[in-house]
Amino acid sequence: MSQKSYADTFDADSAEWLRAEGAGMEHVEISRLPDGGAAMRNSSDPGTVLFFTRAEWEAFTGGVDDGEFDL
């Protein structure tokens, strides 16, 4: 399914959002999509949702696992 299709049909209010515990007042929240992709939003702006395909999400999480984004 394309990103646009998700944007047209995704129900953010009924989605299961996951977030890290104890991260302060503002959180990045992730919701898994049926095809293995992900939806992402900021808890301070829940109306704005970014969509990632499975390939994009796997590339991102692979980079996290490899330490690509370590400061």
PDB file of N, H, CA, C and O in Angstrom:
ATOM      1  N   MET A   1       0.856  -1.187   0.000  1.00  0.00           N
ATOM      2  CA  MET A   1       0.000   0.000   0.000  1.00  0.00           C
ATOM      3  C   MET A   1       0.890   1.235   0.000  1.00  0.00           C
ATOM      4  O   MET A   1       1.906   1.265   0.695  1.00  0.00           O
ATOM      5  N   SER A   2       0.531   2.221  -0.749  1.00  0.00           N
ATOM      6  H   SER A   2      -0.294   2.196  -1.313  1.00  0.00           H
ATOM      7  CA  SER A   2       1.344   3.429  -0.859  1.00  0.00           C
ATOM      8  C   SER A   2       1.177   4.318   0.371  1.00  0.00           C
ATOM      9  O   SER A   2       0.219   4.184   1.133  1.00  0.00           O
ATOM     10  N   GLN A   3       2.128   5.222   0.543  1.00  0.00           N
ATOM     11  H   GLN A   3       2.906   5.330  -0.075  1.00  0.00           H
ATOM     12  CA  GLN A   3       2.054   6.156   1.659  1.00  0.00           C
ATOM     13  C   GLN A   3       0.800   7.009   1.568  1.00  0.00           C
ATOM     14  O   GLN A   3       0.165   7.272   2.590  1.00  0.00           O
ATOM     15  N   LYS A   4       0.433   7.441   0.389  1.00  0.00           N
ATOM     16  H   LYS A   4       0.949   7.228  -0.441  1.00  0.00           H
ATOM     17  CA  LYS A   4      -0.751   8.283   0.236  1.00  0.00           C
ATOM     18  C   LYS A   4      -1.997   7.519   0.675  1.00  0.00           C
ATOM     19  O   LYS A   4      -2.880   8.093   1.313  1.00  0.00           O
ATOM     20  N   SER A   5      -2.077   6.242   0.344  1.00  0.00           N
ATOM     21  H   SER A   5      -1.360   5.776  -0.174  1.00  0.00           H
ATOM     22  CA  SER A   5      -3.219   5.446   0.770  1.00  0.00           C
ATOM     23  C   SER A   5      -3.325   5.430   2.290  1.00  0.00           C
ATOM     24  O   SER A   5      -4.421   5.563   2.835  1.00  0.00           O
ATOM     25  N   TYR A   6      -2.207   5.269   2.974  1.00  0.00           N
ATOM     26  H   TYR A   6      -1.317   5.161   2.531  1.00  0.00           H
ATOM     27  CA  TYR A   6      -2.254   5.307   4.429  1.00  0.00           C
ATOM     28  C   TYR A   6      -2.719   6.666   4.929  1.00  0.00           C
ATOM     29  O   TYR A   6      -3.524   6.746   5.857  1.00  0.00           O
ATOM     30  N   ALA A   7      -2.224   7.717   4.329  1.00  0.00           N
ATOM     31  H   ALA A   7      -1.570   7.652   3.576  1.00  0.00           H
ATOM     32  CA  ALA A   7      -2.611   9.057   4.758  1.00  0.00           C
ATOM     33  C   ALA A   7      -4.114   9.269   4.590  1.00  0.00           C
ATOM     34  O   ALA A   7      -4.738   9.984   5.373  1.00  0.00           O
ATOM     35  N   ASP A   8      -4.682   8.650   3.576  1.00  0.00           N
ATOM     36  H   ASP A   8      -4.175   8.069   2.939  1.00  0.00           H
ATOM     37  CA  ASP A   8      -6.115   8.812   3.319  1.00  0.00           C
ATOM     38  C   ASP A   8      -6.988   7.960   4.239  1.00  0.00           C
ATOM     39  O   ASP A   8      -8.127   8.332   4.520  1.00  0.00           O
ATOM     40  N   THR A   9      -6.473   6.826   4.710  1.00  0.00           N
ATOM     41  H   THR A   9      -5.548   6.524   4.481  1.00  0.00           H
ATOM     42  CA  THR A   9      -7.323   5.885   5.443  1.00  0.00           C
ATOM     43  C   THR A   9      -6.891   5.633   6.881  1.00  0.00           C
ATOM     44  O   THR A   9      -7.651   5.031   7.640  1.00  0.00           O
ATOM     45  N   PHE A  10      -5.705   6.067   7.282  1.00  0.00           N
ATOM     46  H   PHE A  10      -5.088   6.556   6.665  1.00  0.00           H
ATOM     47  CA  PHE A  10      -5.183   5.777   8.617  1.00  0.00           C
ATOM     48  C   PHE A  10      -5.985   6.517   9.685  1.00  0.00           C
ATOM     49  O   PHE A  10      -6.190   7.727   9.586  1.00  0.00           O
ATOM     50  N   ASP A  11      -6.436   5.793  10.699  1.00  0.00           N
ATOM     51  H   ASP A  11      -6.270   4.810  10.779  1.00  0.00           H
ATOM     52  CA  ASP A  11      -7.186   6.383  11.809  1.00  0.00           C
ATOM     53  C   ASP A  11      -6.263   6.517  13.016  1.00  0.00           C
ATOM     54  O   ASP A  11      -6.123   5.577  13.799  1.00  0.00           O
ATOM     55  N   ALA A  12      -5.637   7.673  13.168  1.00  0.00           N
ATOM     56  H   ALA A  12      -5.751   8.436  12.532  1.00  0.00           H
ATOM     57  CA  ALA A  12      -4.668   7.903  14.235  1.00  0.00           C
ATOM     58  C   ALA A  12      -5.295   7.778  15.619  1.00  0.00           C
ATOM     59  O   ALA A  12      -4.615   7.406  16.575  1.00  0.00           O
ATOM     60  N   ASP A  13      -6.592   8.087  15.734  1.00  0.00           N
ATOM     61  H   ASP A  13      -7.144   8.390  14.958  1.00  0.00           H
ATOM     62  CA  ASP A  13      -7.246   8.022  17.047  1.00  0.00           C
ATOM     63  C   ASP A  13      -7.420   6.592  17.535  1.00  0.00           C
ATOM     64  O   ASP A  13      -7.422   6.353  18.743  1.00  0.00           O
ATOM     65  N   SER A  14      -7.567   5.634  16.623  1.00  0.00           N
ATOM     66  H   SER A  14      -7.566   5.828  15.642  1.00  0.00           H
ATOM     67  CA  SER A  14      -7.767   4.253  17.059  1.00  0.00           C
ATOM     68  C   SER A  14      -6.497   3.403  16.935  1.00  0.00           C
ATOM     69  O   SER A  14      -6.504   2.225  17.292  1.00  0.00           O
ATOM     70  N   ALA A  15      -5.414   3.995  16.434  1.00  0.00           N
ATOM     71  H   ALA A  15      -5.408   4.952  16.144  1.00  0.00           H
ATOM     72  CA  ALA A  15      -4.147   3.259  16.283  1.00  0.00           C
ATOM     73  C   ALA A  15      -3.526   2.991  17.648  1.00  0.00           C
ATOM     74  O   ALA A  15      -3.739   3.742  18.600  1.00  0.00           O
ATOM     75  N   GLU A  16      -2.760   1.919  17.730  1.00  0.00           N
ATOM     76  H   GLU A  16      -2.587   1.309  16.957  1.00  0.00           H
ATOM     77  CA  GLU A  16      -1.989   1.624  18.946  1.00  0.00           C
ATOM     78  C   GLU A  16      -0.641   2.317  18.806  1.00  0.00           C
ATOM     79  O   GLU A  16       0.171   1.947  17.958  1.00  0.00           O
ATOM     80  N   TRP A  17      -0.407   3.325  19.641  1.00  0.00           N
ATOM     81  H   TRP A  17      -1.067   3.626  20.329  1.00  0.00           H
ATOM     82  CA  TRP A  17       0.827   4.097  19.600  1.00  0.00           C
ATOM     83  C   TRP A  17       1.766   3.608  20.682  1.00  0.00           C
ATOM     84  O   TRP A  17       1.352   3.422  21.826  1.00  0.00           O
ATOM     85  N   LEU A  18       3.034   3.396  20.334  1.00  0.00           N
ATOM     86  H   LEU A  18       3.371   3.547  19.405  1.00  0.00           H
ATOM     87  CA  LEU A  18       4.066   2.950  21.263  1.00  0.00           C
ATOM     88  C   LEU A  18       5.042   4.090  21.483  1.00  0.00           C
ATOM     89  O   LEU A  18       5.334   4.859  20.567  1.00  0.00           O
ATOM     90  N   ARG A  19       5.545   4.193  22.708  1.00  0.00           N
ATOM     91  H   ARG A  19       5.307   3.569  23.452  1.00  0.00           H
ATOM     92  CA  ARG A  19       6.552   5.211  23.008  1.00  0.00           C
ATOM     93  C   ARG A  19       7.446   4.732  24.129  1.00  0.00           C
ATOM     94  O   ARG A  19       7.074   3.856  24.909  1.00  0.00           O
ATOM     95  N   ALA A  20       8.624   5.313  24.201  1.00  0.00           N
ATOM     96  H   ALA A  20       8.926   6.025  23.567  1.00  0.00           H
ATOM     97  CA  ALA A  20       9.575   4.960  25.252  1.00  0.00           C
ATOM     98  C   ALA A  20       9.048   5.441  26.599  1.00  0.00           C
ATOM     99  O   ALA A  20       8.429   6.501  26.693  1.00  0.00           O
ATOM    100  N   GLU A  21       9.294   4.668  27.613  1.00  0.00           N
ATOM    101  H   GLU A  21       9.797   3.807  27.536  1.00  0.00           H
ATOM    102  CA  GLU A  21       8.900   5.055  28.971  1.00  0.00           C
ATOM    103  C   GLU A  21       9.862   6.095  29.529  1.00  0.00           C
ATOM    104  O   GLU A  21      11.059   6.062  29.242  1.00  0.00           O
ATOM    105  N   GLY A  22       9.340   7.009  30.318  1.00  0.00           N
ATOM    106  H   GLY A  22       8.368   7.037  30.550  1.00  0.00           H
ATOM    107  CA  GLY A  22      10.158   7.971  31.045  1.00  0.00           C
ATOM    108  C   GLY A  22      10.959   8.930  30.175  1.00  0.00           C
ATOM    109  O   GLY A  22      12.022   9.395  30.586  1.00  0.00           O
ATOM    110  N   ALA A  23      10.470   9.225  28.995  1.00  0.00           N
ATOM    111  H   ALA A  23       9.607   8.847  28.661  1.00  0.00           H
ATOM    112  CA  ALA A  23      11.221  10.095  28.093  1.00  0.00           C
ATOM    113  C   ALA A  23      10.898  11.576  28.284  1.00  0.00           C
ATOM    114  O   ALA A  23      11.280  12.387  27.441  1.00  0.00           O
ATOM    115  N   GLY A  24      10.224  11.948  29.335  1.00  0.00           N
ATOM    116  H   GLY A  24       9.913  11.289  30.020  1.00  0.00           H
ATOM    117  CA  GLY A  24       9.874  13.345  29.551  1.00  0.00           C
ATOM    118  C   GLY A  24       8.464  13.640  29.096  1.00  0.00           C
ATOM    119  O   GLY A  24       7.654  12.727  28.931  1.00  0.00           O
ATOM    120  N   MET A  25       8.166  14.911  28.891  1.00  0.00           N
ATOM    121  H   MET A  25       8.823  15.652  29.025  1.00  0.00           H
ATOM    122  CA  MET A  25       6.802  15.314  28.560  1.00  0.00           C
ATOM    123  C   MET A  25       6.476  15.112  27.075  1.00  0.00           C
ATOM    124  O   MET A  25       5.331  14.816  26.734  1.00  0.00           O
ATOM    125  N   GLU A  26       7.445  15.266  26.208  1.00  0.00           N
ATOM    126  H   GLU A  26       8.376  15.507  26.485  1.00  0.00           H
ATOM    127  CA  GLU A  26       7.220  15.151  24.769  1.00  0.00           C
ATOM    128  C   GLU A  26       7.815  13.838  24.276  1.00  0.00           C
ATOM    129  O   GLU A  26       8.942  13.497  24.635  1.00  0.00           O
ATOM    130  N   HIS A  27       7.071  13.099  23.459  1.00  0.00           N
ATOM    131  H   HIS A  27       6.155  13.376  23.168  1.00  0.00           H
ATOM    132  CA  HIS A  27       7.508  11.783  23.007  1.00  0.00           C
ATOM    133  C   HIS A  27       7.366  11.642  21.500  1.00  0.00           C
ATOM    134  O   HIS A  27       6.506  12.271  20.883  1.00  0.00           O
ATOM    135  N   VAL A  28       8.213  10.816  20.921  1.00  0.00           N
ATOM    136  H   VAL A  28       8.911  10.305  21.423  1.00  0.00           H
ATOM    137  CA  VAL A  28       7.994  10.311  19.567  1.00  0.00           C
ATOM    138  C   VAL A  28       7.187   9.045  19.732  1.00  0.00           C
ATOM    139  O   VAL A  28       7.542   8.184  20.536  1.00  0.00           O
ATOM    140  N   GLU A  29       6.110   8.918  18.987  1.00  0.00           N
ATOM    141  H   GLU A  29       5.822   9.618  18.333  1.00  0.00           H
ATOM    142  CA  GLU A  29       5.228   7.755  19.080  1.00  0.00           C
ATOM    143  C   GLU A  29       5.220   7.027  17.743  1.00  0.00           C
ATOM    144  O   GLU A  29       5.219   7.653  16.683  1.00  0.00           O
ATOM    145  N   ILE A  30       5.214   5.692  17.801  1.00  0.00           N
ATOM    146  H   ILE A  30       5.215   5.183  18.662  1.00  0.00           H
ATOM    147  CA  ILE A  30       5.266   4.845  16.620  1.00  0.00           C
ATOM    148  C   ILE A  30       4.053   3.933  16.620  1.00  0.00           C
ATOM    149  O   ILE A  30       3.668   3.397  17.659  1.00  0.00           O
ATOM    150  N   SER A  31       3.451   3.760  15.450  1.00  0.00           N
ATOM    151  H   SER A  31       3.764   4.196  14.606  1.00  0.00           H
ATOM    152  CA  SER A  31       2.380   2.786  15.268  1.00  0.00           C
ATOM    153  C   SER A  31       2.766   1.906  14.084  1.00  0.00           C
ATOM    154  O   SER A  31       3.073   2.415  13.006  1.00  0.00           O
ATOM    155  N   ARG A  32       2.751   0.588  14.277  1.00  0.00           N
ATOM    156  H   ARG A  32       2.502   0.174  15.153  1.00  0.00           H
ATOM    157  CA  ARG A  32       3.096  -0.346  13.207  1.00  0.00           C
ATOM    158  C   ARG A  32       1.950  -0.427  12.202  1.00  0.00           C
ATOM    159  O   ARG A  32       0.781  -0.439  12.589  1.00  0.00           O
ATOM    160  N   LEU A  33       2.283  -0.481  10.921  1.00  0.00           N
ATOM    161  H   LEU A  33       3.233  -0.472  10.607  1.00  0.00           H
ATOM    162  CA  LEU A  33       1.302  -0.594   9.858  1.00  0.00           C
ATOM    163  C   LEU A  33       1.209  -2.056   9.402  1.00  0.00           C
ATOM    164  O   LEU A  33       2.168  -2.810   9.566  1.00  0.00           O
ATOM    165  N   PRO A  34       0.081  -2.460   8.840  1.00  0.00           N
ATOM    166  CA  PRO A  34      -0.132  -3.860   8.475  1.00  0.00           C
ATOM    167  C   PRO A  34       0.914  -4.446   7.522  1.00  0.00           C
ATOM    168  O   PRO A  34       1.174  -5.648   7.560  1.00  0.00           O
ATOM    169  N   ASP A  35       1.517  -3.611   6.668  1.00  0.00           N
ATOM    170  H   ASP A  35       1.306  -2.634   6.637  1.00  0.00           H
ATOM    171  CA  ASP A  35       2.490  -4.130   5.707  1.00  0.00           C
ATOM    172  C   ASP A  35       3.925  -4.094   6.218  1.00  0.00           C
ATOM    173  O   ASP A  35       4.859  -4.339   5.455  1.00  0.00           O
ATOM    174  N   GLY A  36       4.110  -3.789   7.514  1.00  0.00           N
ATOM    175  H   GLY A  36       3.350  -3.591   8.134  1.00  0.00           H
ATOM    176  CA  GLY A  36       5.448  -3.736   8.092  1.00  0.00           C
ATOM    177  C   GLY A  36       6.038  -2.348   8.143  1.00  0.00           C
ATOM    178  O   GLY A  36       7.117  -2.155   8.703  1.00  0.00           O
ATOM    179  N   GLY A  37       5.356  -1.384   7.574  1.00  0.00           N
ATOM    180  H   GLY A  37       4.479  -1.541   7.120  1.00  0.00           H
ATOM    181  CA  GLY A  37       5.800   0.000   7.662  1.00  0.00           C
ATOM    182  C   GLY A  37       5.470   0.576   9.031  1.00  0.00           C
ATOM    183  O   GLY A  37       5.090  -0.151   9.948  1.00  0.00           O
ATOM    184  N   ALA A  38       5.617   1.875   9.156  1.00  0.00           N
ATOM    185  H   ALA A  38       5.926   2.466   8.411  1.00  0.00           H
ATOM    186  CA  ALA A  38       5.353   2.519  10.438  1.00  0.00           C
ATOM    187  C   ALA A  38       4.793   3.916  10.240  1.00  0.00           C
ATOM    188  O   ALA A  38       5.091   4.591   9.255  1.00  0.00           O
ATOM    189  N   ALA A  39       3.983   4.329  11.188  1.00  0.00           N
ATOM    190  H   ALA A  39       3.741   3.780  11.988  1.00  0.00           H
ATOM    191  CA  ALA A  39       3.515   5.705  11.287  1.00  0.00           C
ATOM    192  C   ALA A  39       4.221   6.320  12.494  1.00  0.00           C
ATOM    193  O   ALA A  39       4.421   5.649  13.506  1.00  0.00           O
ATOM    194  N   MET A  40       4.594   7.579  12.388  1.00  0.00           N
ATOM    195  H   MET A  40       4.432   8.124  11.566  1.00  0.00           H
ATOM    196  CA  MET A  40       5.318   8.237  13.473  1.00  0.00           C
ATOM    197  C   MET A  40       4.712   9.615  13.700  1.00  0.00           C
ATOM    198  O   MET A  40       4.334  10.307  12.755  1.00  0.00           O
ATOM    199  N   ARG A  41       4.627  10.001  14.966  1.00  0.00           N
ATOM    200  H   ARG A  41       4.934   9.440  15.734  1.00  0.00           H
ATOM    201  CA  ARG A  41       4.151  11.343  15.300  1.00  0.00           C
ATOM    202  C   ARG A  41       4.839  11.826  16.567  1.00  0.00           C
ATOM    203  O   ARG A  41       5.449  11.048  17.300  1.00  0.00           O
ATOM    204  N   ASN A  42       4.727  13.126  16.809  1.00  0.00           N
ATOM    205  H   ASN A  42       4.231  13.758  16.214  1.00  0.00           H
ATOM    206  CA  ASN A  42       5.219  13.738  18.036  1.00  0.00           C
ATOM    207  C   ASN A  42       4.014  13.914  18.948  1.00  0.00           C
ATOM    208  O   ASN A  42       2.969  14.391  18.506  1.00  0.00           O
ATOM    209  N   SER A  43       4.146  13.536  20.217  1.00  0.00           N
ATOM    210  H   SER A  43       4.995  13.148  20.577  1.00  0.00           H
ATOM    211  CA  SER A  43       3.009  13.610  21.135  1.00  0.00           C
ATOM    212  C   SER A  43       2.498  15.034  21.315  1.00  0.00           C
ATOM    213  O   SER A  43       1.338  15.224  21.680  1.00  0.00           O
ATOM    214  N   SER A  44       3.334  16.036  21.068  1.00  0.00           N
ATOM    215  H   SER A  44       4.276  15.882  20.771  1.00  0.00           H
ATOM    216  CA  SER A  44       2.883  17.426  21.216  1.00  0.00           C
ATOM    217  C   SER A  44       2.122  17.916  19.977  1.00  0.00           C
ATOM    218  O   SER A  44       1.508  18.983  20.006  1.00  0.00           O
ATOM    219  N   ASP A  45       2.165  17.130  18.883  1.00  0.00           N
ATOM    220  H   ASP A  45       2.664  16.264  18.859  1.00  0.00           H
ATOM    221  CA  ASP A  45       1.454  17.474  17.647  1.00  0.00           C
ATOM    222  C   ASP A  45       0.873  16.192  17.046  1.00  0.00           C
ATOM    223  O   ASP A  45       1.294  15.775  15.967  1.00  0.00           O
ATOM    224  N   PRO A  46      -0.085  15.566  17.727  1.00  0.00           N
ATOM    225  CA  PRO A  46      -0.576  14.258  17.285  1.00  0.00           C
ATOM    226  C   PRO A  46      -1.329  14.271  15.963  1.00  0.00           C
ATOM    227  O   PRO A  46      -1.575  13.208  15.394  1.00  0.00           O
ATOM    228  N   GLY A  47      -1.693  15.422  15.468  1.00  0.00           N
ATOM    229  H   GLY A  47      -1.493  16.286  15.930  1.00  0.00           H
ATOM    230  CA  GLY A  47      -2.405  15.493  14.196  1.00  0.00           C
ATOM    231  C   GLY A  47      -1.502  15.362  12.984  1.00  0.00           C
ATOM    232  O   GLY A  47      -1.984  15.119  11.877  1.00  0.00           O
ATOM    233  N   THR A  48      -0.198  15.521  13.175  1.00  0.00           N
ATOM    234  H   THR A  48       0.194  15.719  14.073  1.00  0.00           H
ATOM    235  CA  THR A  48       0.758  15.374  12.082  1.00  0.00           C
ATOM    236  C   THR A  48       1.394  13.998  12.182  1.00  0.00           C
ATOM    237  O   THR A  48       2.092  13.697  13.150  1.00  0.00           O
ATOM    238  N   VAL A  49       1.149  13.163  11.177  1.00  0.00           N
ATOM    239  H   VAL A  49       0.582  13.408  10.391  1.00  0.00           H
ATOM    240  CA  VAL A  49       1.652  11.788  11.178  1.00  0.00           C
ATOM    241  C   VAL A  49       2.511  11.588   9.935  1.00  0.00           C
ATOM    242  O   VAL A  49       2.104  11.927   8.824  1.00  0.00           O
ATOM    243  N   LEU A  50       3.700  11.036  10.136  1.00  0.00           N
ATOM    244  H   LEU A  50       4.030  10.760  11.039  1.00  0.00           H
ATOM    245  CA  LEU A  50       4.589  10.684   9.033  1.00  0.00           C
ATOM    246  C   LEU A  50       4.462   9.188   8.780  1.00  0.00           C
ATOM    247  O   LEU A  50       4.352   8.408   9.726  1.00  0.00           O
ATOM    248  N   PHE A  51       4.475   8.779   7.514  1.00  0.00           N
ATOM    249  H   PHE A  51       4.564   9.412   6.746  1.00  0.00           H
ATOM    250  CA  PHE A  51       4.343   7.373   7.151  1.00  0.00           C
ATOM    251  C   PHE A  51       5.621   6.892   6.477  1.00  0.00           C
ATOM    252  O   PHE A  51       6.199   7.595   5.647  1.00  0.00           O
ATOM    253  N   PHE A  52       6.055   5.695   6.837  1.00  0.00           N
ATOM    254  H   PHE A  52       5.586   5.124   7.511  1.00  0.00           H
ATOM    255  CA  PHE A  52       7.256   5.089   6.288  1.00  0.00           C
ATOM    256  C   PHE A  52       6.930   3.707   5.756  1.00  0.00           C
ATOM    257  O   PHE A  52       6.255   2.919   6.419  1.00  0.00           O
ATOM    258  N   THR A  53       7.418   3.413   4.544  1.00  0.00           N
ATOM    259  H   THR A  53       7.967   4.053   4.006  1.00  0.00           H
ATOM    260  CA  THR A  53       7.233   2.080   3.992  1.00  0.00           C
ATOM    261  C   THR A  53       8.057   1.082   4.798  1.00  0.00           C
ATOM    262  O   THR A  53       8.903   1.467   5.605  1.00  0.00           O
ATOM    263  N   ARG A  54       7.803  -0.184   4.573  1.00  0.00           N
ATOM    264  H   ARG A  54       7.115  -0.497   3.918  1.00  0.00           H
ATOM    265  CA  ARG A  54       8.570  -1.219   5.264  1.00  0.00           C
ATOM    266  C   ARG A  54      10.069  -1.065   4.990  1.00  0.00           C
ATOM    267  O   ARG A  54      10.881  -1.154   5.910  1.00  0.00           O
ATOM    268  N   ALA A  55      10.434  -0.834   3.722  1.00  0.00           N
ATOM    269  H   ALA A  55       9.774  -0.763   2.974  1.00  0.00           H
ATOM    270  CA  ALA A  55      11.845  -0.679   3.368  1.00  0.00           C
ATOM    271  C   ALA A  55      12.468   0.537   4.060  1.00  0.00           C
ATOM    272  O   ALA A  55      13.593   0.461   4.555  1.00  0.00           O
ATOM    273  N   GLU A  56      11.749   1.641   4.095  1.00  0.00           N
ATOM    274  H   GLU A  56      10.835   1.703   3.693  1.00  0.00           H
ATOM    275  CA  GLU A  56      12.259   2.843   4.773  1.00  0.00           C
ATOM    276  C   GLU A  56      12.427   2.592   6.263  1.00  0.00           C
ATOM    277  O   GLU A  56      13.432   2.986   6.854  1.00  0.00           O
ATOM    278  N   TRP A  57      11.447   1.939   6.866  1.00  0.00           N
ATOM    279  H   TRP A  57      10.631   1.619   6.386  1.00  0.00           H
ATOM    280  CA  TRP A  57      11.498   1.686   8.308  1.00  0.00           C
ATOM    281  C   TRP A  57      12.634   0.731   8.644  1.00  0.00           C
ATOM    282  O   TRP A  57      13.339   0.929   9.634  1.00  0.00           O
ATOM    283  N   GLU A  58      12.818  -0.307   7.827  1.00  0.00           N
ATOM    284  H   GLU A  58      12.245  -0.468   7.023  1.00  0.00           H
ATOM    285  CA  GLU A  58      13.911  -1.255   8.066  1.00  0.00           C
ATOM    286  C   GLU A  58      15.272  -0.585   7.895  1.00  0.00           C
ATOM    287  O   GLU A  58      16.203  -0.889   8.640  1.00  0.00           O
ATOM    288  N   ALA A  59      15.401   0.321   6.926  1.00  0.00           N
ATOM    289  H   ALA A  59      14.644   0.568   6.321  1.00  0.00           H
ATOM    290  CA  ALA A  59      16.654   1.056   6.743  1.00  0.00           C
ATOM    291  C   ALA A  59      16.930   1.939   7.958  1.00  0.00           C
ATOM    292  O   ALA A  59      18.064   2.002   8.434  1.00  0.00           O
ATOM    293  N   PHE A  60      15.915   2.613   8.454  1.00  0.00           N
ATOM    294  H   PHE A  60      14.994   2.562   8.067  1.00  0.00           H
ATOM    295  CA  PHE A  60      16.084   3.477   9.625  1.00  0.00           C
ATOM    296  C   PHE A  60      16.456   2.669  10.864  1.00  0.00           C
ATOM    297  O   PHE A  60      17.433   2.989  11.541  1.00  0.00           O
ATOM    298  N   THR A  61      15.685   1.625  11.168  1.00  0.00           N
ATOM    299  H   THR A  61      14.891   1.364  10.618  1.00  0.00           H
ATOM    300  CA  THR A  61      15.971   0.840  12.384  1.00  0.00           C
ATOM    301  C   THR A  61      17.308   0.105  12.262  1.00  0.00           C
ATOM    302  O   THR A  61      17.993  -0.104  13.263  1.00  0.00           O
ATOM    303  N   GLY A  62      17.682  -0.287  11.042  1.00  0.00           N
ATOM    304  H   GLY A  62      17.126  -0.117  10.228  1.00  0.00           H
ATOM    305  CA  GLY A  62      19.008  -0.881  10.841  1.00  0.00           C
ATOM    306  C   GLY A  62      20.109   0.122  11.152  1.00  0.00           C
ATOM    307  O   GLY A  62      21.121  -0.230  11.759  1.00  0.00           O
ATOM    308  N   GLY A  63      19.916   1.367  10.738  1.00  0.00           N
ATOM    309  H   GLY A  63      19.094   1.652  10.244  1.00  0.00           H
ATOM    310  CA  GLY A  63      20.875   2.421  11.055  1.00  0.00           C
ATOM    311  C   GLY A  63      20.972   2.669  12.546  1.00  0.00           C
ATOM    312  O   GLY A  63      22.061   2.910  13.067  1.00  0.00           O
ATOM    313  N   VAL A  64      19.847   2.612  13.239  1.00  0.00           N
ATOM    314  H   VAL A  64      18.962   2.416  12.817  1.00  0.00           H
ATOM    315  CA  VAL A  64      19.853   2.769  14.703  1.00  0.00           C
ATOM    316  C   VAL A  64      20.655   1.630  15.329  1.00  0.00           C
ATOM    317  O   VAL A  64      21.517   1.862  16.176  1.00  0.00           O
ATOM    318  N   ASP A  65      20.366   0.398  14.909  1.00  0.00           N
ATOM    319  H   ASP A  65      19.665   0.209  14.221  1.00  0.00           H
ATOM    320  CA  ASP A  65      21.078  -0.769  15.442  1.00  0.00           C
ATOM    321  C   ASP A  65      22.584  -0.691  15.186  1.00  0.00           C
ATOM    322  O   ASP A  65      23.381  -1.142  16.010  1.00  0.00           O
ATOM    323  N   ASP A  66      22.973  -0.116  14.038  1.00  0.00           N
ATOM    324  H   ASP A  66      22.326   0.251  13.370  1.00  0.00           H
ATOM    325  CA  ASP A  66      24.394  -0.016  13.681  1.00  0.00           C
ATOM    326  C   ASP A  66      25.092   1.191  14.313  1.00  0.00           C
ATOM    327  O   ASP A  66      26.293   1.379  14.120  1.00  0.00           O
ATOM    328  N   GLY A  67      24.344   2.015  15.073  1.00  0.00           N
ATOM    329  H   GLY A  67      23.368   1.863  15.230  1.00  0.00           H
ATOM    330  CA  GLY A  67      24.935   3.180  15.722  1.00  0.00           C
ATOM    331  C   GLY A  67      25.122   4.371  14.799  1.00  0.00           C
ATOM    332  O   GLY A  67      25.857   5.303  15.127  1.00  0.00           O
ATOM    333  N   GLU A  68      24.467   4.349  13.654  1.00  0.00           N
ATOM    334  H   GLU A  68      23.870   3.592  13.388  1.00  0.00           H
ATOM    335  CA  GLU A  68      24.606   5.417  12.673  1.00  0.00           C
ATOM    336  C   GLU A  68      24.187   6.785  13.203  1.00  0.00           C
ATOM    337  O   GLU A  68      24.678   7.809  12.728  1.00  0.00           O
ATOM    338  N   PHE A  69      23.299   6.810  14.168  1.00  0.00           N
ATOM    339  H   PHE A  69      22.900   5.978  14.554  1.00  0.00           H
ATOM    340  CA  PHE A  69      22.757   8.073  14.669  1.00  0.00           C
ATOM    341  C   PHE A  69      23.253   8.429  16.073  1.00  0.00           C
ATOM    342  O   PHE A  69      22.745   9.362  16.695  1.00  0.00           O
ATOM    343  N   ASP A  70      24.238   7.688  16.565  1.00  0.00           N
ATOM    344  H   ASP A  70      24.651   6.930  16.060  1.00  0.00           H
ATOM    345  CA  ASP A  70      24.789   7.983  17.891  1.00  0.00           C
ATOM    346  C   ASP A  70      25.469   9.350  17.878  1.00  0.00           C
ATOM    347  O   ASP A  70      26.129   9.719  16.908  1.00  0.00           O
ATOM    348  N   LEU A  71      25.299  10.082  18.952  1.00  0.00           N
ATOM    349  H   LEU A  71      24.762   9.783  19.740  1.00  0.00           H
ATOM    350  CA  LEU A  71      25.918  11.411  19.035  1.00  0.00           C
ATOM    351  C   LEU A  71      27.301  11.331  19.656  1.00  0.00           C
ATOM    352  O   LEU A  71      27.970  12.353  19.805  1.00  0.00           O
TER     353      LEU A  71
END
